[in-house]
């Protein structure tokens, strides 16, 4: 679906979806628990369906009632499973070690750019712990065997999803395990979310000087969990307010209590708004290592600030749903922004407003939504190709956008 957006300010109330990161983890914990759990305030997106379908293939049962899911844990694991991860990197990297820990021979498939996303850390580490991979650098591929505990050496500067996957699986092994970080950990807030969810379902993870210690033979306990709203999705409307819109987010989580790293968007937005009012034009440096998902919408905010912004340590964005460094830079350039792509980030110089233009989302949900927010600060019409990508994480973004006053055309007819 392609959209035409006529520049118009947004105003009104909006309720944002629940945290996709937390939901993935809670659903997996509930599936591994012996008994029935209830996960409340789940926003169903393509990625969440990918995880529930994967867990059903392994033997869990799900009863979905609007925004609540009753989960019956895996009592008899499937001997074999065909697991379609859709385009969800979280599903892929979380479920691989889980399937191995319960001994299910599994065929993993996926779509979009997912077959290109690396799993080399698992191949290296799990192959010495009882697991056999039939893998030719793409999908589908097969894993078989039963995972043993032990020492797992993981680079901290790759993806925290590998660490989360191991944390979910290793408590089920009979041996104790240690995840040893061979480089400083990036995206640590996502690991902290994992530890918090595991604790809620009865699993203990101990942080050590070099990584994490995981006791073997632990048991997941069923629980009732309410998933908080997603700062990653709230970021689009927080930025919208910073560039001239008037939106009231009705369900923003408590900043102090939330483990979500993307809550940092509030701090960054306030800092840039303060600098703009104060006329401060010193270059700003934003380290994106812990907040990679914020980069597309941050780039919109930075474009309309008073200072030149350097977004650094974002090289992992190259292997997301799109090469997000490249597609974010193209989005800004096509809308009249001033951006230079570097090897590990972006340098964004300020402009007064966007000038309209055509943006291809490249099937990346965050590029599509960032472009829609940029349209509210544009002097001319914005055209967005492949807007359907939003279904991956925020299917109701377009209805919410229109409810807030967004002027959206489909072809030449106003919807």
Residue, then its C-alpha position, 0 to 999 in steps of 0.5 A: x500500500x502506498x500513501x499520500x500524506x498532506x502536511x497537517x498538524x496532529x492533535x488529540x489523545x492516543x494510546x500506544x501499543x504494548x511493548x513488543x520486546x516485553x511481549x516476546x519474552x513473556x510469551x516465551x516464559x509462559x510457554x516454558x512454564x509448567x501450567x497456565x499463565x495469562x499475559x495481559x495488554x498484548x498488542x497483536x502484530x505480525x512479529x507477535x503472531x510469529x512468536x506465538x505460532x513458533x511456540x505452538x509448533x513446539x507444543x504450547x497452547x494459546x487462547x487469544x481474547x482481544x488483548x489478553x492471551x492465556x498460555x498453556x505451557x509445553x508439557x510434551x515438547x514436539x519431536x519435530x517442528x516447522x517454525x516460520x519466523x516471518x520477518x521477526x529477528x526476535x522470534x528467530x534468535x529467541x526460539x533457536x536455543x529454546x527449541x534446542x533446549x527442549x530437544x525439538x528438531x526444528x526447521x526454521x524459515x522466514x521472509x523479507x531480509x530475515x534469511x540474511x540476518x546472521x546466526x553465526x554466534x549460535x552455530x559456533x557456540x551451540x555446535x559444541x553443546x550437542x546441537x547440529x545445524x544444517x545451514x547454508x547461510x540462508x533459510x530454511x535451515x534445520x537444528x537438531x539435538x538437545x542443548x547442554x549447558x556450559x560456557x558460552x562466549x558471546x560478543x557484546x557488540x553484535x546483537x543482544x538477541x543472542x544473549x536473550x535467547x541463551x538466557x531463555x534456554x539455558x535455565x532448562x539445561x541440567x548443567x550450570x552455564x555462564x555467558x561470557x561477554x568477549x566485548x562490551x555489551x551494547x543494547x544492555x537495556x534489552x538484556x535487562x528486560x529479559x532478566x526482569x521477565x525471567x525473574x517474574x516467571x521464577x528464573x534467576x540470572x546472576x550478573x558476573x564480572x564478565x557476563x552472566x551465570x545461569x543455574x541449571x535445572x531451573x523451573x519456569x513458574x506460571x504467572x499473570x503479567x501485564x505488558x506495559x506500553x512501548x516507548x519504541x512506538x511512543x517515540x513517534x508521537x513524542x517526536x511529533x510533539x517536539x516538532x509542533x504537534x499536540x498529542x496526549x499519550x494516554x498510557x505512557x509507562x512510568x519513566x523511573x520504573x520502566x526497564x525499556x532503554x527506548x525511554x531515553x527518547x524523552x530525555x533526548x527530545x527535552x534536551x534538543x527542545x531546550x537547546x532550540x529555545x535557548x539558541x544553543x547550536x553546539x554539535x550534539x553526539x548521540x550514542x545509539x548503541x543502546x537505542x538502535x530502534x530510535x534512530x529513524x525517528x530520532x533523525x526526524x527530530x534532529x533534522x529540525x533541531x538547532x544543532x548538527x547531530x552526530x548519531x554514532x555506534x549504529x552500525x548494527x542497523x545495517x542488518x535490520x528489516x532494511x539497512x537502516x543507516x542507508x534507508x534513514x539517510x535516503x528518507x531524510x534526503x528525499x524529504x529535503x533533509x541534510x544528512x551524511x551517512x558514515x560507517x557507523x552512523x549519521x551526521x544530520x545538519x538542521x533544516x527549517x522544515x521538510x520540503x516533501x517528496x517520495x519515501x520508500x519504506x523498503x518494507x521497514x516499519x520504522x522508516x514508514x512511521x518516521x516518514x509519516x511523522x516528518x510529513x507533519x513538518x513538511x511544506x509539501x506533500x509526502x508520498x510513502x511507498x510500502x506503508x503496509x510495513x507498519x503491520x510488523x509492529x504497529x498495525x493501528x498506526x495509520x488509524x491512530x494517525x488519521x484519528x489525530x487529524x492526519x490527512x491521508x490520501x490513497x491514490x487521489x481519493x481522500x479516505 
